[in-house]
Amino acid sequence: MFGFLKKGSDNKSQDSQEIDLQAETISGKISELENQLANNPQATDTQKQLMLEYNRALNIFAKSRHYRQEIDPLFVKIDELRNTIRKSF
């Protein structure tokens, strides 16, 4: 009788795992770009790519139970990157 509820929970579990995997992938990209930017702080292409990844991460991290606590530090990083970009112009 309640079989449809069980299928929904399986889908949620799969969706949750997929979101966590996406969050992990984005986190890796962010780390890589941050390292590149640390080596060359004036690289405008890296700055742009990093800002895009930060914005993607906000959406994915908000959906992920494991990465949700990373949202506040991510906003701080976005502000720091914006300040760096402003100083370079």
Secondary structure as UniProt FT lines:
FT   HELIX           3..39
FT   TURN            41..42
FT   HELIX           44..63
FT   TURN            65..67
FT   HELIX           68..70
FT   HELIX           71..88
//
